[in-house]
């Protein structure tokens, strides 16, 4: 059985590319908003990969919630921004 990964990004081309890249090794789930990502956080996730800047919030919010809901998951933040203003 493949481990589950949640990829969160508001740009569909990014989640499509991540899905293609990771689907051989993971069961890939995607979310386009912080709210959608929160709803998909489950204890059986192995990895949570999220964009930093989302229209409805921050990737930090997703990772904070992931720490509580799926503490064993690896959590990673992606960004194209050079400076953090949070």
C-alpha angles and dihedrals in degrees: 000000000000120000117244126248127186115209115194122193134132091220109084094205090060095051090045091052092047090048092053091047097047106031094092091063105024143040096243122214121181137201130188098198139038090244092052090048092051090054091053097050108115132164092249095065114117097190137019114196117181142173116241101227117049128167093243100038146316134308085232087067090054092049093047091053090044091055089059099038101038107017094171093058122105107241123207135175124212125197141162089202118103097202127051113219096179 
